[in-house]
């Protein structure tokens, strides 16, 4: 991305460029169904998060489907070999963690891994790409700004928390499936402190906290890392926004932007798959714990 693009990104049409704070605030805003008055409002829909979640899910589906349809007994292609390596990785991890029927769990873990990698990888797109596209198409709000738009679903807590809730549902489902409804409820009230009636309320409270902590920590961990990465890309992009011509300061800051941007992008090549792997592993661990009693 050029420094000129960064400097002009998301600025009001026909007005002066945004300040650094306004620039970051604009890029961290979502394309929403309505303004969000508080921290939690289930009437608000983030269209950008849903759009890119669906797009990456479809890409993951077609990639895995293409790999499955091209399986051969001979020498595999590079694409087939890469997918087979992922399948073997997930299968080995699921076999070591989940002791029981893995016919659904292993494919779920593979899907989670590929899907989260794809969603995280959107962070490699230039930070002003969509602002530039909107500006070229003449799309702007009534105030003259390019619309709010964030393309990384995992940098939105709504997206990661949605996935965390699905993992929570799987924990409850396998807890009931493996132990039976009676056994699951009994464990809620009798573990880990004991079956004495005086301890039931403490057991139940602790188990509720455990389930909530697993869901929240799973969601917050992925969100926090991707949000921080997105914010750093924006801060690095701002270095080029001070361009005022061929001056020592402008050239130095533009060069620093290229240097830091390249370095952070290369480091991000490790963060993107690592965060996806951690999310997959925690999914397996939590579902595996549902197969076992206290």
Beta strands, then each sheet from edge to edge (+ up, - down):
end
